[in-house]
């Protein structure tokens, strides 16, 4: 899997973060992104922006799955 460059929206959001928020994002960074940052293949602003983008995508996916599970649960309760 290739790491795609971050969008301008996420670069702007990453630039606006405080030092503490950036440190928290770095602590949650894992996998290929963390290795590329550690090996200085991508700048820190790009790494933070990519991490923000990944977390937003993960959250959207989780919310989608949660909505599906809630809908299934509602169906089961209506049948009972």
N, CA, C and O atoms as a GROMACS GRO file, in nm:
protein
  320
    1UNK      N    1   0.083  -0.118   0.000
    1UNK     CA    2   0.000   0.000   0.000
    1UNK      C    3   0.088   0.125   0.000
    1UNK      O    4   0.177   0.138   0.084
    2UNK      N    5   0.063   0.214  -0.092
    2UNK     CA    6   0.138   0.339  -0.098
    2UNK      C    7   0.073   0.441  -0.008
    2UNK      O    8  -0.049   0.443   0.010
    3UNK      N    9   0.156   0.525   0.049
    3UNK     CA   10   0.103   0.635   0.129
    3UNK      C   11   0.082   0.752   0.035
    3UNK      O   12   0.176   0.804  -0.025
    4UNK      N   13  -0.044   0.792   0.024
    4UNK     CA   14  -0.076   0.904  -0.065
    4UNK      C   15  -0.048   1.036   0.007
    4UNK      O   16  -0.054   1.042   0.129
    5UNK      N   17  -0.018   1.140  -0.069
    5UNK     CA   18   0.008   1.270  -0.005
    5UNK      C   19  -0.119   1.324   0.060
    5UNK      O   20  -0.229   1.301   0.012
    6UNK      N   21  -0.104   1.397   0.170
    6UNK     CA   22  -0.222   1.451   0.240
    6UNK      C   23  -0.288   1.561   0.158
    6UNK      O   24  -0.222   1.630   0.080
    7UNK      N   25  -0.417   1.578   0.178
    7UNK     CA   26  -0.488   1.685   0.110
    7UNK      C   27  -0.455   1.818   0.177
    7UNK      O   28  -0.406   1.821   0.290
    8UNK      N   29  -0.482   1.925   0.107
    8UNK     CA   30  -0.452   2.059   0.160
    8UNK      C   31  -0.532   2.087   0.287
    8UNK      O   32  -0.484   2.155   0.377
    9UNK      N   33  -0.654   2.035   0.293
    9UNK     CA   34  -0.738   2.054   0.412
    9UNK      C   35  -0.669   1.998   0.536
    9UNK      O   36  -0.666   2.063   0.641
   10UNK      N   37  -0.613   1.878   0.525
   10UNK     CA   38  -0.547   1.816   0.640
   10UNK      C   39  -0.414   1.883   0.670
   10UNK      O   40  -0.373   1.888   0.787
   11UNK      N   41  -0.344   1.933   0.569
   11UNK     CA   42  -0.221   2.008   0.594
   11UNK      C   43  -0.251   2.134   0.673
   11UNK      O   44  -0.177   2.170   0.765
   12UNK      N   45  -0.359   2.202   0.638
   12UNK     CA   46  -0.398   2.323   0.711
   12UNK      C   47  -0.437   2.290   0.855
   12UNK      O   48  -0.398   2.360   0.948
   13UNK      N   49  -0.513   2.181   0.872
   13UNK     CA   50  -0.553   2.141   1.008
   13UNK      C   51  -0.431   2.102   1.091
   13UNK      O   52  -0.424   2.135   1.209
   14UNK      N   53  -0.335   2.033   1.030
   14UNK     CA   54  -0.214   1.991   1.101
   14UNK      C   55  -0.131   2.112   1.142
   14UNK      O   56  -0.074   2.114   1.251
   15UNK      N   57  -0.123   2.212   1.056
   15UNK     CA   58  -0.045   2.332   1.087
   15UNK      C   59  -0.106   2.411   1.202
   15UNK      O   60  -0.036   2.484   1.272
   16UNK      N   61  -0.237   2.398   1.221
   16UNK     CA   62  -0.306   2.473   1.326
   16UNK      C   63  -0.303   2.405   1.463
   16UNK      O   64  -0.347   2.464   1.562
   17UNK      N   65  -0.252   2.283   1.470
   17UNK     CA   66  -0.252   2.210   1.596
   17UNK      C   67  -0.146   2.262   1.692
   17UNK      O   68  -0.042   2.314   1.650
   18UNK      N   69  -0.173   2.248   1.821
   18UNK     CA   70  -0.075   2.286   1.923
   18UNK      C   71   0.032   2.176   1.933
   18UNK      O   72   0.015   2.067   1.879
   19UNK      N   73   0.139   2.207   2.001
   19UNK     CA   74   0.249   2.110   2.016
   19UNK      C   75   0.201   1.984   2.088
   19UNK      O   76   0.239   1.873   2.050
   20UNK      N   77   0.118   1.999   2.191
   20UNK     CA   78   0.066   1.884   2.265
   20UNK      C   79  -0.020   1.795   2.176
   20UNK      O   80  -0.010   1.672   2.181
   21UNK      N   81  -0.104   1.857   2.094
   21UNK     CA   82  -0.190   1.779   2.004
   21UNK      C   83  -0.107   1.704   1.900
   21UNK      O   84  -0.138   1.590   1.865
   22UNK      N   85  -0.001   1.768   1.853
   22UNK     CA   86   0.088   1.702   1.756
   22UNK      C   87   0.157   1.583   1.822
   22UNK      O   88   0.169   1.477   1.761
   23UNK      N   89   0.201   1.599   1.944
   23UNK     CA   90   0.267   1.489   2.016
   23UNK      C   91   0.172   1.372   2.035
   23UNK      O   92   0.212   1.257   2.022
   24UNK      N   93   0.046   1.400   2.066
   24UNK     CA   94  -0.053   1.293   2.082
   24UNK      C   95  -0.074   1.219   1.951
   24UNK      O   96  -0.086   1.096   1.949
   25UNK      N   97  -0.078   1.293   1.841
   25UNK     CA   98  -0.093   1.229   1.710
   25UNK      C   99   0.027   1.141   1.678
   25UNK      O  100   0.011   1.030   1.628
   26UNK      N  101   0.146   1.190   1.707
   26UNK     CA  102   0.266   1.110   1.683
   26UNK      C  103   0.264   0.982   1.767
   26UNK      O  104   0.309   0.877   1.721
   27UNK      N  105   0.213   0.990   1.888
   27UNK     CA  106   0.210   0.872   1.975
   27UNK      C  107   0.114   0.766   1.922
   27UNK      O  108   0.131   0.647   1.951
   28UNK      N  109   0.012   0.808   1.846
   28UNK     CA  110  -0.084   0.713   1.791
   28UNK      C  111  -0.044   0.663   1.653
   28UNK      O  112  -0.108   0.574   1.597
   29UNK      N  113   0.062   0.719   1.597
   29UNK     CA  114   0.106   0.682   1.463
   29UNK      C  115   0.164   0.541   1.466
   29UNK      O  116   0.237   0.503   1.558
   30UNK      N  117   0.131   0.462   1.361
   30UNK     CA  118   0.180   0.325   1.360
   30UNK      C  119   0.206   0.280   1.216
   30UNK      O  120   0.166   0.347   1.120
   31UNK      N  121   0.272   0.168   1.204
   31UNK     CA  122   0.291   0.105   1.074
   31UNK      C  123   0.383   0.180   0.980
   31UNK      O  124   0.483   0.240   1.020
   32UNK      N  125   0.346   0.173   0.854
   32UNK     CA  126   0.428   0.229   0.748
   32UNK      C  127   0.450   0.379   0.766
   32UNK      O  128   0.559   0.430   0.740
   33UNK      N  129   0.348   0.449   0.809
   33UNK     CA  130   0.360   0.593   0.827
   33UNK      C  131   0.465   0.628   0.933
   33UNK      O  132   0.546   0.718   0.913
   34UNK      N  133   0.463   0.557   1.043
   34UNK     CA  134   0.560   0.582   1.150
   34UNK      C  135   0.703   0.552   1.102
   34UNK      O  136   0.795   0.628   1.131
   35UNK      N  137   0.720   0.443   1.031
   35UNK     CA  138   0.853   0.408   0.981
   35UNK      C  139   0.905   0.513   0.883
   35UNK      O  140   1.022   0.551   0.887
   36UNK      N  141   0.818   0.559   0.794
   36UNK     CA  142   0.860   0.660   0.696
   36UNK      C  143   0.898   0.791   0.766
   36UNK      O  144   0.994   0.857   0.727
   37UNK      N  145   0.822   0.827   0.869
   37UNK     CA  146   0.855   0.949   0.942
   37UNK      C  147   0.988   0.932   1.015
   37UNK      O  148   1.073   1.020   1.011
   38UNK      N  149   1.005   0.818   1.082
   38UNK     CA  150   1.129   0.794   1.158
   38UNK      C  151   1.251   0.792   1.067
   38UNK      O  152   1.359   0.835   1.107
   39UNK      N  153   1.235   0.742   0.946
   39UNK     CA  154   1.346   0.738   0.851
   39UNK      C  155   1.360   0.868   0.773
   39UNK      O  156   1.439   0.877   0.679
   40UNK      N  157   1.284   0.969   0.812
   40UNK     CA  158   1.287   1.103   0.754
   40UNK      C  159   1.259   1.102   0.603
   40UNK      O  160   1.318   1.180   0.528
   41UNK      N  161   1.169   1.015   0.562
   41UNK     CA  162   1.130   1.013   0.422
   41UNK      C  163   1.014   1.108   0.395
   41UNK      O  164   0.990   1.147   0.281
   42UNK      N  165   0.941   1.145   0.501
   42UNK     CA  166   0.833   1.244   0.487
   42UNK      C  167   0.847   1.348   0.597
   42UNK      O  168   0.887   1.315   0.708
   43UNK      N  169   0.815   1.473   0.567
   43UNK     CA  170   0.824   1.580   0.668
   43UNK      C  171   0.721   1.561   0.779
   43UNK      O  172   0.619   1.494   0.760
   44UNK      N  173   0.748   1.619   0.894
   44UNK     CA  174   0.660   1.601   1.010
   44UNK      C  175   0.520   1.656   0.985
   44UNK      O  176   0.423   1.596   1.029
   45UNK      N  177   0.508   1.769   0.916
   45UNK     CA  178   0.375   1.824   0.889
   45UNK      C  179   0.293   1.728   0.804
   45UNK      O  180   0.174   1.709   0.828
   46UNK      N  181   0.356   1.668   0.704
   46UNK     CA  182   0.286   1.570   0.621
   46UNK      C  183   0.246   1.448   0.703
   46UNK      O  184   0.136   1.395   0.686
   47UNK      N  185   0.334   1.404   0.792
   47UNK     CA  186   0.303   1.287   0.874
   47UNK      C  187   0.184   1.315   0.965
   47UNK      O  188   0.096   1.230   0.980
   48UNK      N  189   0.180   1.432   1.025
   48UNK     CA  190   0.068   1.469   1.113
   48UNK      C  191  -0.061   1.479   1.032
   48UNK      O  192  -0.166   1.432   1.075
   49UNK      N  193  -0.053   1.540   0.914
   49UNK     CA  194  -0.171   1.554   0.829
   49UNK      C  195  -0.223   1.417   0.786
   49UNK      O  196  -0.344   1.393   0.785
   50UNK      N  197  -0.133   1.327   0.751
   50UNK     CA  198  -0.174   1.192   0.712
   50UNK      C  199  -0.238   1.118   0.828
   50UNK      O  200  -0.337   1.047   0.810
   51UNK      N  201  -0.181   1.134   0.949
   51UNK     CA  202  -0.238   1.069   1.067
   51UNK      C  203  -0.379   1.122   1.093
   51UNK      O  204  -0.469   1.044   1.126
   52UNK      N  205  -0.400   1.252   1.080
   52UNK     CA  206  -0.533   1.310   1.096
   52UNK      C  207  -0.630   1.250   0.994
   52UNK      O  208  -0.744   1.216   1.028
   53UNK      N  209  -0.585   1.239   0.872
   53UNK     CA  210  -0.669   1.186   0.765
   53UNK      C  211  -0.704   1.039   0.793
   53UNK      O  212  -0.819   0.999   0.775
   54UNK      N  213  -0.607   0.962   0.835
   54UNK     CA  214  -0.630   0.820   0.866
   54UNK      C  215  -0.730   0.806   0.979
   54UNK      O  216  -0.822   0.724   0.972
   55UNK      N  217  -0.714   0.887   1.084
   55UNK     CA  218  -0.805   0.878   1.198
   55UNK      C  219  -0.946   0.920   1.159
   55UNK      O  220  -1.043   0.860   1.206
   56UNK      N  221  -0.960   1.020   1.076
   56UNK     CA  222  -1.093   1.061   1.030
   56UNK      C  223  -1.159   0.951   0.948
   56UNK      O  224  -1.278   0.925   0.964
   57UNK      N  225  -1.082   0.887   0.861
   57UNK     CA  226  -1.136   0.778   0.780
   57UNK      C  227  -1.176   0.660   0.868
   57UNK      O  228  -1.282   0.600   0.847
   58UNK      N  229  -1.092   0.627   0.966
   58UNK     CA  230  -1.124   0.518   1.059
   58UNK      C  231  -1.250   0.548   1.139
   58UNK      O  232  -1.334   0.459   1.158
   59UNK      N  233  -1.264   0.671   1.184
   59UNK     CA  234  -1.381   0.710   1.261
   59UNK      C  235  -1.508   0.702   1.176
   59UNK      O  236  -1.612   0.655   1.223
   60UNK      N  237  -1.499   0.746   1.052
   60UNK     CA  238  -1.615   0.738   0.962
   60UNK      C  239  -1.655   0.593   0.938
   60UNK      O  240  -1.774   0.560   0.936
   61UNK      N  241  -1.556   0.507   0.921
   61UNK     CA  242  -1.584   0.364   0.900
   61UNK      C  243  -1.648   0.304   1.025
   61UNK      O  244  -1.743   0.226   1.015
   62UNK      N  245  -1.596   0.338   1.142
   62UNK     CA  246  -1.650   0.286   1.267
   62UNK      C  247  -1.795   0.331   1.284
   62UNK      O  248  -1.881   0.251   1.323
   63UNK      N  249  -1.823   0.458   1.256
   63UNK     CA  250  -1.960   0.509   1.269
   63UNK      C  251  -2.055   0.436   1.175
   63UNK      O  252  -2.170   0.409   1.210
   64UNK      N  253  -2.007   0.406   1.055
   64UNK     CA  254  -2.088   0.333   0.958
   64UNK      C  255  -2.123   0.194   1.011
   64UNK      O  256  -2.238   0.151   1.006
   65UNK      N  257  -2.022   0.124   1.061
   65UNK     CA  258  -2.046  -0.010   1.117
   65UNK      C  259  -2.138  -0.004   1.238
   65UNK      O  260  -2.225  -0.090   1.254
   66UNK      N  261  -2.120   0.096   1.323
   66UNK     CA  262  -2.204   0.110   1.441
   66UNK      C  263  -2.349   0.133   1.402
   66UNK      O  264  -2.440   0.078   1.464
   67UNK      N  265  -2.372   0.214   1.299
   67UNK     CA  266  -2.508   0.239   1.252
   67UNK      C  267  -2.571   0.110   1.199
   67UNK      O  268  -2.688   0.084   1.224
   68UNK      N  269  -2.493   0.029   1.127
   68UNK     CA  270  -2.543  -0.099   1.078
   68UNK      C  271  -2.582  -0.190   1.194
   68UNK      O  272  -2.689  -0.252   1.191
   69UNK      N  273  -2.496  -0.199   1.294
   69UNK     CA  274  -2.526  -0.283   1.410
   69UNK      C  275  -2.648  -0.234   1.486
   69UNK      O  276  -2.730  -0.314   1.531
   70UNK      N  277  -2.661  -0.105   1.499
   70UNK     CA  278  -2.777  -0.048   1.568
   70UNK      C  279  -2.905  -0.078   1.492
   70UNK      O  280  -3.008  -0.110   1.551
   71UNK      N  281  -2.898  -0.068   1.360
   71UNK     CA  282  -3.016  -0.098   1.278
   71UNK      C  283  -3.056  -0.245   1.291
   71UNK      O  284  -3.174  -0.276   1.301
   72UNK      N  285  -2.958  -0.334   1.291
   72UNK     CA  286  -2.986  -0.477   1.309
   72UNK      C  287  -3.050  -0.503   1.445
   72UNK      O  288  -3.146  -0.580   1.456
   73UNK      N  289  -2.996  -0.438   1.547
   73UNK     CA  290  -3.047  -0.456   1.682
   73UNK      C  291  -3.191  -0.406   1.692
   73UNK      O  292  -3.274  -0.470   1.757
   74UNK      N  293  -3.221  -0.295   1.629
   74UNK     CA  294  -3.358  -0.242   1.629
   74UNK      C  295  -3.454  -0.341   1.562
   74UNK      O  296  -3.565  -0.363   1.610
   75UNK      N  297  -3.410  -0.399   1.450
   75UNK     CA  298  -3.494  -0.497   1.379
   75UNK      C  299  -3.526  -0.616   1.469
   75UNK      O  300  -3.640  -0.663   1.474
   76UNK      N  301  -3.423  -0.664   1.539
   76UNK     CA  302  -3.443  -0.779   1.628
   76UNK      C  303  -3.540  -0.746   1.740
   76UNK      O  304  -3.624  -0.829   1.777
   77UNK      N  305  -3.530  -0.626   1.795
   77UNK     CA  306  -3.618  -0.586   1.903
   77UNK      C  307  -3.763  -0.570   1.855
   77UNK      O  308  -3.856  -0.600   1.929
   78UNK      N  309  -3.781  -0.522   1.734
   78UNK     CA  310  -3.917  -0.507   1.680
   78UNK      C  311  -3.983  -0.641   1.654
   78UNK      O  312  -4.104  -0.656   1.669
   79UNK      N  313  -3.902  -0.740   1.616
   79UNK     CA  314  -3.957  -0.875   1.592
   79UNK      C  315  -4.004  -0.941   1.720
   79UNK      O  316  -4.098  -1.019   1.720
   80UNK      N  317  -3.936  -0.908   1.829
   80UNK     CA  318  -3.968  -0.975   1.957
   80UNK      C  319  -4.094  -0.925   2.019
   80UNK      O  320  -4.133  -0.973   2.125
   0.00000   0.00000   0.00000
